[in-house]
Amino acid sequence: GPPFTYRYGFSFLLYVSGFITTEVAGTSAIFLYISWHQRDYKKREFKEKNCS
């Protein structure tokens, strides 16, 4: 047989978990950005409606 054997199980698992984590972080950052802008827009709209 071969002089040594190597299994990529943990390495592959670490790679997949890292990839999924970055995807979740990116998606949540986009949703956070959108929600902050929606909140600011609603605040601005509320101020303009009540001040004029």
C-alpha positions as CSV (number, residue, x, y, z in Angstrom):
1,G,0.0,0.0,0.0
2,P,0.9,3.6,0.0
3,P,3.6,4.8,2.5
4,F,1.0,7.1,4.2
5,T,-2.7,7.9,4.0
6,Y,-4.3,11.2,4.6
7,R,-8.0,12.1,5.0
8,Y,-9.3,15.5,4.3
9,G,-12.4,15.2,6.6
10,F,-11.7,17.9,9.1
11,S,-10.0,20.2,6.6
12,F,-13.0,20.0,4.3
13,L,-15.4,20.5,7.2
14,L,-13.5,23.6,8.3
15,Y,-13.5,25.0,4.8
16,V,-17.3,24.4,4.4
17,S,-18.1,25.9,7.8
18,G,-16.0,29.0,7.0
19,F,-17.6,29.4,3.6
20,I,-21.1,29.2,5.1
21,T,-20.1,31.6,7.9
22,T,-18.9,34.2,5.4
23,E,-22.1,33.8,3.3
24,V,-24.3,34.3,6.4
25,A,-22.3,37.3,7.5
26,G,-22.5,38.9,4.1
27,T,-26.3,38.3,3.8
28,S,-26.9,39.7,7.3
29,A,-24.8,42.8,6.6
30,I,-27.0,43.5,3.5
31,F,-30.2,43.1,5.5
32,L,-28.8,45.3,8.3
33,Y,-27.9,48.0,5.8
34,I,-31.3,47.9,4.2
35,S,-33.1,48.0,7.6
36,W,-31.0,51.0,8.8
37,H,-31.8,52.9,5.6
38,Q,-35.5,52.1,5.9
39,R,-35.5,53.2,9.5
40,D,-33.8,56.5,8.6
41,Y,-36.2,57.1,5.8
42,K,-39.2,56.5,8.0
43,K,-37.7,58.9,10.7
44,R,-37.1,61.6,8.0
45,E,-40.6,61.1,6.6
46,F,-42.2,61.4,10.1
47,K,-40.3,64.6,10.8
48,E,-41.2,66.2,7.5
49,K,-44.9,65.3,8.0
50,N,-45.0,66.7,11.5
51,C,-42.9,69.8,11.0
52,S,-44.7,71.3,8.0
